[in-house]
Amino acid sequence: MEAAAAKYIGAGLAMLGMIGAGIGLGVMFGNYFAGALRNPSAAAGERPMLFLGMALTEALGIFALVVAFLILFG
């Protein structure tokens, strides 16, 4: 196997973290909306935790993107 092919495979595997971030965001927002529909008065109290979770999940996705770029161009 050539080194260039191994780089592309490694970068593709590193991008699987972006899939996990997308799934995590979908699960997180889906559960928030389900809880907000069941108890609307408690939704405002959970919103800061939703945004914190969203930021951390996106940060992990961006970290996976950076690792993929490091593998590809490093």
Summary of the structure (lengths in Angstrom):
residues: 74
radius of gyration: 17.2
end to end distance: 18.3
largest distance: 58.9
contacts: 189
relative contact order: 0.19
helix: 93%
strand: 0%
